[in-house]
Amino acid sequence: MPNIKAVRLGLTLARARHRAGLNVREAARKLGMKHHQRLHNMEKGGGPYDPEEIATLLGIYGTDPTVRAQIQLQVRALTQPVWWQRTMPGLPDDIGLLAEFEEQATAITEWGALILPGLTQTRAYSRAWMTTADDLAEDAVEVRLTMRARRQQRLDDGIPYTAFITEHALRASPGDPEVHVQQLNKLLDLSQRPNVRIRLIPMGTRVYRGQVGGFVLLEFGDDAEALVQLEQDSSVVWLTEDEATKPYLKARAQLESVAVDATDLIKRIRQELEEAT
């Protein structure tokens, strides 16, 4: 995987180019590059990153001086550890990178086919999954829980957030009934926020694109390319190319077309659990 800071810097450069109304070929030509692939590599975190070249590039883009100064700081900081590498040793890079991108995103969509999306989970629910399904050691669990709690603060900032969930995910719980009820209450609390939407894919829904598996879709506005994270059993895949992320934008639209409000089912499942105990 490319350097975490380099990936973030590349995304920033791509957004600056989008604001200037240039495609990669046009920008590379204005900079005097022989091959536009080099600029493409820079935007994807592959470098190389020459401070003077980047300063010239930002001048071509007409980037605001304040933003240019911030980007130059990113260039100089490439070899320094990011904040979570210093304060959360042992945290997997993919989780840290997701947190970095979530902080920059202007909208977040999560689709949880078999498990509730991470930004909606209570600490007890997350811990139960990590210690049972993921079989993680206690120290690994704690650092992940700490980062997840920090990531969830992004919802307090008012960012538009949509969680698509299934009835299976609502009914499945890795913990005891109390953990399950607490999780359902959290979903209900989140659904009351003006920036949060909890959408249900009902049982028996016709075939839809999202059935291929869960994903996180991050959007950045200003016509910048979206990013998609796919989490698999033993690895995490990031999709950054426009052509690779477009199918997930379509999947999100298809999920929306078959989704309904989840509130009634959440309340019904909660009542069933409370009556059973």
N, C-alpha and C positions, 0 to 999 in steps of 0.2 A: 504494500500500500504506500502511496506517496506520503511525504511529510505532511502531517496534519495542518500545520500553518501554511504550507505551500498550497494545499487544496483550498483553504479559505481565501488566500491571496488570489489564487486563480479565479475563484468565483467573483471576487470583488472587481478584478480587471474585466471580466466578462460583462458584469453589470455596467461598468463605466462605458464600455464599448456600445452596449445596447442603448444607453442614454444618448450617446453621440449619433445614433442612427446608422452605424456602420456594421457591415458583416466582417467576418474574419479576413477574407481576401482583401477587402478594401482597406482595412486597418493595417494589415501587413504591408501592403503596397505603399501606403502613405509613410510608413516607418522605414521603408527601404529594404525590407526583408526579401530575400530571394524566394523563400518558400513560406507560404502561409501556415504550413503545418507547425512551424516553430511557435508561432503565436498561439495556435490551437493547443499545443503542449503546455504553454505557460498558463493558459486558462484552466487547464485540467490538473494543475498541480505538479506538472513534470519539469518546469523550469526550462532553461536556466533563467535566473532573475538578476539582471544587471541594473543597479539603481539608476544609472544615467539613462539607460535605454527605457526604463519604466517611466522616468520623469518626462522624457521626450514623448512617449506614448500618451501619457496623461495630458500633456500639452495639446497633442493632436485631438484628443477627445474633448478638450475644453473643460476638463474637470475642475470643479470648485477648488480654490487653493487650500481650504481647510480639509477637504476630503483628500487632496493630493498629499498633504502632510501626514494624514492618518495612514494612507497606503504606504508611504515611504517608511513609516514606523514598522509596518507589517514586514516590509522587505528586510529591514535591519534586525528584526526579531526572529527571522526564520530559523536560526540555529539555537534559539533559547526554548526551554520547555514551556508548554502552555500551562495555564493556571491549574487545571485539573491534574496534570502530570506532577505538579509540585505538591498539591494539597491532598490528592487522592491516589497515592501510589498503589499500583495493582489494578487500576481501572482499565479495562480493555480500550484500545484506541477507538474502536468503532462506536462505543458508547459516548466517549468524549467528543468525537467528531459529530455525532448526532446532536449533542447538546449545543455545540458551536453553531451548527446550521439552524437549529431551532431558534436560537437567539437572534439570528439575522432574518429569519423567514417573516413574511407578511401574512401567511395563512398556513395552517397545518391540517392535514387529513390523515386519519389512521383507520385502517380496516382490520378488524380482528375477527377472523372466521371461527377460530377455535378457542381463543382466549381474549379477555378484555384488553383493549389498547392500554399501553403503558402509562400514558398521561392521565388515565382515569382510575388507576388502581390505588387502593389503600395500601399502606405499608404492610399490614398483616396479610393481605391477599398476595402482594408481590413476594413477601418472604415465604409464604407457603408454596408458591410455584417454584421459587428458586431452590428451596431445600428438598422438594419432592421430585418434581418433573425434571429440573435441571441438575439436581444432586450436587449443588455447590457447597464448598466449605464455608464456615461461618464468617471468616474474614472477607472472603470474596463477596458474600451476600451483603455484608454491611456497607462496603464501599459502593456497591451497585444501588443499594437502597438510598444512600446519601445522595448520590447523583440523581436518582429518579425524583427525589423530593425537590431538589434544586430545579430540575427540568420542569416539574409541575408548576413552579412559580411563574413560568411563562404564561400560563393561562390567567394569572392575576393581572397581567399587563394588558388584557383585553384583546389579545390576538384572536382572530377568527379561527375557531377550532371545530372540526366535525369528526365524530367518532361513529363509524359504522360497525354494528355488532350483530351477532346472530342469537337466536333463542338458545342454541346450544351453549354459547359462551356465557349467557346470562344464568343458565341453570347449573353450569359446571363450576364447582368450587373446590380448590385444593385443601381448604381448611374446614373447620367445624361450622355449624350453622351460624354461630355468632359472627364469625369472620365473613360469612356469606351475606348476612343481613347488613353488616357495616358497609360492605362493598356496594350493595344495592342502594343504601342510603346515600353513599357518596355520589353515585350516578344520578340520583334524584336531585341532590344539591347542585351538582354541576349543570344539570339541565335547566336550572333556574337562572343561570348566568346568561346575559344577553349575547355574549360572544361564543357560547358553547352550544353545539347541537349534538344530541345523542340520537342516532337513527338506527332503527331496527330492520333487519332483513328477515321477514317472517318465514316460518317453516313452510315448505312446499312451494317456495318461490321458484318461478321458472328459471331456466339456465341463464346465468349472467356471468359477465367477464370476471368479476371479483372472485369467483370460485377457484381461480388458479392459486390463491393463497393471499395471506395478509401482506400489507405494505404500509409504509409511511410516505406520504406525498408532501413535499415542502415547496411552497411557492414564494417568490421573492418580489413580485411586482415589477414595474418598469420594463415589462416585456423580457425580463431575464428568464433563462431556462429554469424549469422546475428540476428538483432532485427527487429521486425515489430510493428508499432503503428497503431492501428485501432481506429478511432475517430467516436463515435456514438452520437446520439442526446444529451444524458445526461451523457455520461461517455466516458472514454478513456481506451482501453485495450492494454496491452503490451504483445507481444508474444516473449518469450526468449528461449524456448525449440527448439532444432534443428528440431524435428519432426513437431512442430507447425509452424515453419517458412518456411520449405521446400515448402509447397503449394504456398507461395507467391513468392518464387524464380521462380517456374514454371509459376505463373501468369505473372511475369515480362517478362519471355521468350516469353510467348504467346502474350503479348501486343506488344513486339518488333516485333514479326512475322507479325503482321497486321498493324503496325504503319507506317506512312509516315511523311515526313518533314512538319512542320506546317506553314512554312514561307509564302507560297503563299496564304493560306486561311486567315491568319492574315492580310496580306496586302489587300486582297479583302474586308474583313469585315470593315477594317479601311476606305477604299475608300467609301464603302456604307454609313458609318456613316458621313463622311465628306461631301458627296454629299447631304445627307438628311438635313444637317444643313447649 
